[in-house]
Amino acid sequence: NAVADGVTEDLVCSLERPGDADDLTAVERCAIDYADRFATDHLSIDDATYAALRAHFTEPEVVELGMTVAFFVGFGRLAATLDMTEELPAAFRDYSRPLTPWGEESIVVR
């Protein structure tokens, strides 16, 4: 599991503004930029975006990254439409504000 592998809430929250995070590699920044564009403005992904990815990833890795991002973005949107929030803390069931992992309440179950 991710927590056992060292993923912390602070690490997740640092992804709110990856440009400000000082502990990300160039490869991570490139992948995060692609994933962010895919989720929020997929039409901004152009030849330059793919050229940047190919500087760090092989063609099969670029395809795998794209498929993984597509799966998670799609599943997240499906979950949102199905209102799958009953297991989440109360703050994450409040649709009057954006749902982000860097909100006030922890989402990690210990």
C-alpha positions as CSV (number, residue, x, y, z in Angstrom):
1,N,0.0,0.0,0.0
2,A,1.1,3.6,-0.6
3,V,1.4,4.5,3.1
4,A,3.7,1.6,3.6
5,D,5.8,2.7,0.6
6,G,6.3,6.2,2.2
7,V,3.4,8.2,0.7
8,T,2.3,10.8,3.3
9,E,-0.4,13.4,3.4
10,D,2.3,16.0,3.2
11,L,3.5,14.5,0.0
12,V,0.0,14.4,-1.5
13,C,-0.6,17.9,-0.4
14,S,2.6,19.1,-2.0
15,L,1.1,18.1,-5.4
16,E,-1.5,20.9,-5.1
17,R,1.2,23.2,-6.5
18,P,3.8,20.9,-8.0
19,G,5.7,23.9,-9.4
20,D,6.4,25.0,-5.8
21,A,7.5,21.5,-4.6
22,D,11.3,21.3,-4.2
23,D,11.5,17.5,-3.9
24,L,10.1,16.5,-7.3
25,T,12.4,15.2,-10.1
26,A,12.1,16.5,-13.6
27,V,10.5,13.2,-14.6
28,E,7.9,13.5,-11.8
29,R,7.2,17.1,-12.8
30,C,6.7,16.1,-16.5
31,A,4.4,13.3,-15.6
32,I,2.4,15.5,-13.1
33,D,2.1,18.2,-15.8
34,Y,0.7,15.7,-18.3
35,A,-1.7,14.2,-15.7
36,D,-2.9,17.6,-14.7
37,R,-3.5,18.7,-18.3
38,F,-5.3,15.4,-19.0
39,A,-7.6,15.9,-16.1
40,T,-8.3,19.7,-16.4
41,D,-7.5,20.8,-20.0
42,H,-6.9,17.8,-22.2
43,L,-7.0,19.9,-25.4
44,S,-3.8,21.7,-24.2
45,I,-1.9,18.4,-24.7
46,D,0.1,18.9,-27.9
47,D,3.2,17.7,-29.7
48,A,5.4,19.7,-27.3
49,T,3.8,17.9,-24.3
50,Y,4.5,14.5,-25.9
51,A,8.0,15.6,-26.8
52,A,8.6,16.5,-23.2
53,L,7.3,13.1,-22.1
54,R,9.5,11.3,-24.6
55,A,12.6,13.0,-23.1
56,H,12.0,10.9,-20.0
57,F,9.9,8.0,-21.0
58,T,9.9,5.4,-23.8
59,E,7.0,5.2,-26.2
60,P,5.4,2.2,-24.4
61,E,5.8,4.1,-21.1
62,V,4.1,7.2,-22.5
63,V,1.2,5.0,-23.7
64,E,1.0,3.3,-20.3
65,L,1.1,6.7,-18.4
66,G,-1.7,7.9,-20.7
67,M,-3.8,4.8,-20.1
68,T,-3.2,5.0,-16.3
69,V,-4.2,8.7,-16.2
70,A,-7.2,8.0,-18.3
71,F,-8.4,5.2,-16.0
72,F,-8.0,7.3,-12.9
73,V,-9.6,10.4,-14.3
74,G,-12.4,8.4,-15.7
75,F,-13.0,6.4,-12.5
76,G,-12.9,9.6,-10.4
77,R,-15.6,11.1,-12.6
78,L,-17.7,8.0,-12.5
79,A,-17.4,7.9,-8.7
80,A,-18.4,11.6,-8.5
81,T,-21.5,10.9,-10.6
82,L,-22.4,8.0,-8.4
83,D,-22.0,10.1,-5.2
84,M,-19.6,7.5,-3.7
85,T,-18.7,9.6,-0.7
86,E,-20.4,7.8,2.2
87,E,-17.1,6.3,3.4
88,L,-15.3,9.7,3.3
89,P,-15.0,12.2,6.2
90,A,-17.9,14.7,6.4
91,A,-15.8,17.5,4.9
92,F,-15.5,15.5,1.7
93,R,-19.3,15.2,1.4
94,D,-19.7,19.0,1.3
95,Y,-20.2,19.8,-2.4
96,S,-20.2,23.6,-1.7
97,R,-16.4,23.6,-1.9
98,P,-13.9,21.9,-4.2
99,L,-12.9,18.3,-3.3
100,T,-9.2,18.1,-2.8
101,P,-6.8,16.0,-0.7
102,W,-5.3,19.1,0.8
103,G,-8.5,20.1,2.6
104,E,-8.7,20.4,6.3
105,E,-9.6,16.8,7.3
106,S,-7.4,13.8,6.9
107,I,-8.5,11.1,4.5
108,V,-6.0,8.5,5.6
109,V,-7.5,5.7,7.6
110,R,-5.1,4.6,10.3
